[in-house]
Amino acid sequence: MKAIEQGIITPTTKRRMEQLENKLAEINDKILIEQYKEQKKLTKEKIS
């Protein structure tokens, strides 16, 4: 991160950063999906 902050970026570091950002977005999407599923679960209390 310090190298990027200083403006040192190469095609390789740019590509890797994009890969990591895409992975982070995928993980965040999966978290949201699981949170939604958890909210929609039926419990004994919700049925009664």
Biotite code that builds the C-alpha atoms (Angstrom):
import biotite.structure as struc

atoms = struc.array([
    struc.Atom([0.000, 0.000, 0.000], chain_id="A", res_id=1, res_name="MET", atom_name="CA", element="C"),
    struc.Atom([2.816, 2.406, 0.780], chain_id="A", res_id=2, res_name="LYS", atom_name="CA", element="C"),
    struc.Atom([4.251, 1.929, -2.712], chain_id="A", res_id=3, res_name="ALA", atom_name="CA", element="C"),
    struc.Atom([0.875, 2.664, -4.274], chain_id="A", res_id=4, res_name="ILE", atom_name="CA", element="C"),
    struc.Atom([0.430, 5.711, -2.050], chain_id="A", res_id=5, res_name="GLU", atom_name="CA", element="C"),
    struc.Atom([3.795, 6.965, -3.314], chain_id="A", res_id=6, res_name="GLN", atom_name="CA", element="C"),
    struc.Atom([2.689, 6.452, -6.902], chain_id="A", res_id=7, res_name="GLY", atom_name="CA", element="C"),
    struc.Atom([4.752, 3.339, -7.546], chain_id="A", res_id=8, res_name="ILE", atom_name="CA", element="C"),
    struc.Atom([2.500, 1.085, -9.581], chain_id="A", res_id=9, res_name="ILE", atom_name="CA", element="C"),
    struc.Atom([3.284, -1.441, -12.266], chain_id="A", res_id=10, res_name="THR", atom_name="CA", element="C"),
    struc.Atom([0.990, -3.451, -14.521], chain_id="A", res_id=11, res_name="PRO", atom_name="CA", element="C"),
    struc.Atom([1.584, -6.423, -12.217], chain_id="A", res_id=12, res_name="THR", atom_name="CA", element="C"),
    struc.Atom([0.652, -4.561, -9.032], chain_id="A", res_id=13, res_name="THR", atom_name="CA", element="C"),
    struc.Atom([-2.360, -3.007, -10.760], chain_id="A", res_id=14, res_name="LYS", atom_name="CA", element="C"),
    struc.Atom([-3.575, -6.401, -11.968], chain_id="A", res_id=15, res_name="ARG", atom_name="CA", element="C"),
    struc.Atom([-3.113, -7.959, -8.519], chain_id="A", res_id=16, res_name="ARG", atom_name="CA", element="C"),
    struc.Atom([-4.908, -5.086, -6.815], chain_id="A", res_id=17, res_name="MET", atom_name="CA", element="C"),
    struc.Atom([-7.835, -5.490, -9.219], chain_id="A", res_id=18, res_name="GLU", atom_name="CA", element="C"),
    struc.Atom([-7.930, -9.236, -8.494], chain_id="A", res_id=19, res_name="GLN", atom_name="CA", element="C"),
    struc.Atom([-8.023, -8.593, -4.767], chain_id="A", res_id=20, res_name="LEU", atom_name="CA", element="C"),
    struc.Atom([-10.717, -5.939, -5.109], chain_id="A", res_id=21, res_name="GLU", atom_name="CA", element="C"),
    struc.Atom([-12.843, -8.348, -7.160], chain_id="A", res_id=22, res_name="ASN", atom_name="CA", element="C"),
    struc.Atom([-12.371, -11.066, -4.540], chain_id="A", res_id=23, res_name="LYS", atom_name="CA", element="C"),
    struc.Atom([-13.390, -8.626, -1.805], chain_id="A", res_id=24, res_name="LEU", atom_name="CA", element="C"),
    struc.Atom([-16.541, -7.699, -3.745], chain_id="A", res_id=25, res_name="ALA", atom_name="CA", element="C"),
    struc.Atom([-17.416, -11.407, -4.145], chain_id="A", res_id=26, res_name="GLU", atom_name="CA", element="C"),
    struc.Atom([-16.941, -12.020, -0.429], chain_id="A", res_id=27, res_name="ILE", atom_name="CA", element="C"),
    struc.Atom([-19.072, -8.999, 0.475], chain_id="A", res_id=28, res_name="ASN", atom_name="CA", element="C"),
    struc.Atom([-21.825, -10.250, -1.856], chain_id="A", res_id=29, res_name="ASP", atom_name="CA", element="C"),
    struc.Atom([-21.730, -13.689, -0.217], chain_id="A", res_id=30, res_name="LYS", atom_name="CA", element="C"),
    struc.Atom([-21.945, -12.113, 3.231], chain_id="A", res_id=31, res_name="ILE", atom_name="CA", element="C"),
    struc.Atom([-25.016, -10.111, 2.211], chain_id="A", res_id=32, res_name="LEU", atom_name="CA", element="C"),
    struc.Atom([-26.680, -13.219, 0.776], chain_id="A", res_id=33, res_name="ILE", atom_name="CA", element="C"),
    struc.Atom([-26.063, -15.193, 3.962], chain_id="A", res_id=34, res_name="GLU", atom_name="CA", element="C"),
    struc.Atom([-27.338, -12.334, 6.123], chain_id="A", res_id=35, res_name="GLN", atom_name="CA", element="C"),
    struc.Atom([-30.509, -12.198, 4.029], chain_id="A", res_id=36, res_name="TYR", atom_name="CA", element="C"),
    struc.Atom([-30.981, -15.969, 4.338], chain_id="A", res_id=37, res_name="LYS", atom_name="CA", element="C"),
    struc.Atom([-30.546, -15.745, 8.102], chain_id="A", res_id=38, res_name="GLU", atom_name="CA", element="C"),
    struc.Atom([-33.236, -13.056, 8.331], chain_id="A", res_id=39, res_name="GLN", atom_name="CA", element="C"),
    struc.Atom([-35.680, -15.152, 6.310], chain_id="A", res_id=40, res_name="LYS", atom_name="CA", element="C"),
    struc.Atom([-35.316, -18.344, 8.357], chain_id="A", res_id=41, res_name="LYS", atom_name="CA", element="C"),
    struc.Atom([-38.480, -19.511, 9.991], chain_id="A", res_id=42, res_name="LEU", atom_name="CA", element="C"),
    struc.Atom([-38.320, -20.035, 13.705], chain_id="A", res_id=43, res_name="THR", atom_name="CA", element="C"),
    struc.Atom([-40.818, -21.514, 16.100], chain_id="A", res_id=44, res_name="LYS", atom_name="CA", element="C"),
    struc.Atom([-41.525, -18.033, 17.425], chain_id="A", res_id=45, res_name="GLU", atom_name="CA", element="C"),
    struc.Atom([-42.236, -16.614, 13.951], chain_id="A", res_id=46, res_name="LYS", atom_name="CA", element="C"),
    struc.Atom([-44.701, -19.411, 13.154], chain_id="A", res_id=47, res_name="ILE", atom_name="CA", element="C"),
    struc.Atom([-46.678, -19.130, 16.405], chain_id="A", res_id=48, res_name="SER", atom_name="CA", element="C"),
])
